[in-house]
């Protein structure tokens, strides 16, 4: 713990974003320890530094947890918001020397905060206002008050949201295959272009020896290939339009009824659905019409709005 404090990583806001090289610089030479620490650091929530130009430099440093450097800021005349414009032009070494920030954790956080010194956009203002509204709502400890729900969401997050170890995945193998595919595609492209240039130069060197219809063989061949491609595209386009028309007709809403408005491209233009009691007279009519046929009524009444002769023929066919 003292190692982290001595290097300026005394709380979580400073630890976020630390790299393995920083752990090595701090003297943590055990590879297993570094691996475990990096896993815990990666599980931390991202640091939320708002993009804004502060009105008060001292309050800005206090919010960052760097209030001990306010004296150096004031001694160097960086006390107003307009003075921070010059800080944005500084690199880490310059900030380190001017403001005497020798702890690496403090210097890293100051550099990240300086990068956020800019006027927020409208979207960023809305996000910030939404966060303030959410923060004003009293929160409860889910782990304490609803233990079962906490364990459910924790298990779901660990199973579905936490990233898998790259060493155990197939990303490396996929990268290698994609690299091989890229190299093969480039080789094929180069070979095809070389063959095409060789063919063109050979044909052009023959002069009048290779002529069709009084013109060069290559010109006629190019026209034939180009015409074939255009013809294939035209046929494919016609077939596609025909299938699109069939698909459109198949998806067009249709409801049986009077010849007033049986179909429409908009559902709002169709007549309303019939009431549950409305099909009852139709069902009674169907029952009377099929009373002379030993047909199962559930089969007949699957669609009470269908024509009676079709219902009877279908029902009889199913029965006999």
LINPE-V555570 format. One record per residue. N is the residue number from 1. PSI is psi in whole degrees, -180 to 180 (none if undefined). BURIAL is b if it has 9 or more other C-alpha atoms within 8 Angstrom, else e. Layout:
# LINPE-V555570
n=[N N]
psi=[PSI PSI]
burial=[BURIAL BURIAL]
This chain:
# LINPE-V555570
n=[1 2 3 4 5 6 7 8 9 10 11 12 13 14 15 16 17 18 19 20 21 22 23 24 25 26 27 28 29 30 31 32 33 34 35 36 37 38 39 40 41 42 43 44 45 46 47 48 49 50 51 52 53 54 55 56 57 58 59 60 61 62 63 64 65 66 67 68 69 70 71 72 73 74 75 76 77 78 79 80 81 82 83 84 85 86 87 88 89 90 91 92 93 94 95 96 97 98 99 100 101 102 103 104 105 106 107 108 109 110 111 112 113 114 115 116 117 118 119 120 121 122 123 124 125 126 127 128 129 130 131 132 133 134 135 136 137 138 139 140 141 142 143 144 145 146 147 148 149 150 151 152 153 154 155 156 157 158 159 160 161 162 163 164 165 166 167 168 169 170 171 172 173 174 175 176 177 178 179 180 181 182 183 184 185 186 187 188 189 190 191 192 193 194 195 196 197 198 199 200 201 202 203 204 205 206 207 208 209 210 211 212 213 214 215 216 217 218 219 220 221 222 223 224 225 226 227 228 229 230 231 232 233 234 235 236 237 238 239 240 241 242 243 244 245 246 247 248 249 250 251 252 253 254 255 256 257 258 259 260 261 262 263 264 265 266 267 268 269 270 271 272 273 274 275 276 277 278 279 280 281 282 283 284 285 286 287 288 289 290 291 292 293 294 295 296 297 298 299 300 301 302 303 304 305 306 307 308 309 310 311 312 313 314 315 316 317 318 319 320]
psi=[-40 -31 -42 -43 -40 -25 8 20 61 -13 176 -34 -28 -29 -31 132 2 144 166 -33 -29 -37 -39 -41 -32 -6 12 93 -15 119 -41 -40 -43 -41 -43 -42 -41 -36 -42 -37 -39 -23 -7 147 152 147 132 95 117 143 105 166 112 149 -27 118 -38 -43 -35 -44 -36 -42 -30 -10 20 34 -20 -14 5 -35 -44 -35 -45 -37 -30 12 34 76 -14 165 -37 -24 -23 -15 -34 -30 -33 -22 -6 150 180 -40 -38 -45 -37 -42 -37 -47 4 45 96 -17 129 -39 -42 -40 -40 -43 -38 -40 -40 -39 -36 -35 -26 1 93 158 129 151 174 -40 -41 -35 -40 -41 -43 -41 -39 -40 -38 -41 -43 -39 -24 -15 131 133 156 153 107 -35 -28 -45 -31 80 -44 -43 -38 -45 -34 -50 -34 -44 -40 -40 -43 -32 -36 -26 -30 135 146 160 129 -29 -26 -3 -172 17 -39 -43 -38 -40 -42 -42 -40 -37 -41 -41 -42 -47 -42 -41 -41 -41 -45 -42 -44 -44 -44 -42 -39 -43 -40 -44 -40 -43 -45 -43 -37 -44 -42 -29 -17 -17 -126 0 -44 94 143 125 37 14 175 148 -40 -39 -45 -42 -41 -42 -40 -45 -44 -41 -39 -42 -45 -39 -43 -40 -40 -44 -44 -37 -42 -44 -39 -42 -38 -45 -36 -40 -42 -42 -40 -43 -36 -31 -4 125 136 132 129 154 -153 157 67 -58 78 -18 159 156 -16 129 -28 -23 -6 155 155 161 145 153 162 -30 -17 -39 -10 -46 -35 -39 -41 -39 -40 -41 -40 -36 -26 12 -28 -5 133 69 143 122 -37 -34 -38 -36 18 -38 89 -13 -4 156 146 -38 -34 -41 -44 -43 -40 -42 -44 -39 -40 -33 -44 none]
burial=[e e e b b e b b b e e e e b b b e e e e e e b b e b e b e e e e b b e e e b e e b e e e e e e e e e b b e e e b b b e b b b e b e b b e b b e b b b e e e b b b b e b b e e b b e b e e e e b b e e b b b e b b b b b b b b b e b b e b b e e b e e e b b e e b e e e e e e e e e e e e e b b e e e b e b b b e e e e b b e e e e e e e e e e e e e e e e e e e e e e e e e e e e e e e e e e e e e e e e e e b e e b e e e e e e b b e e e e b b b e b e e e e e e e e e e e e e e e e e e e e e e e e e e e e e e e b b e e e e e e e b b b b e e e e e b e e e e e e e e b e e b b e e b b e b b e e e e b e e e e b b e e b e e e e e e b b e b b b e e e e]
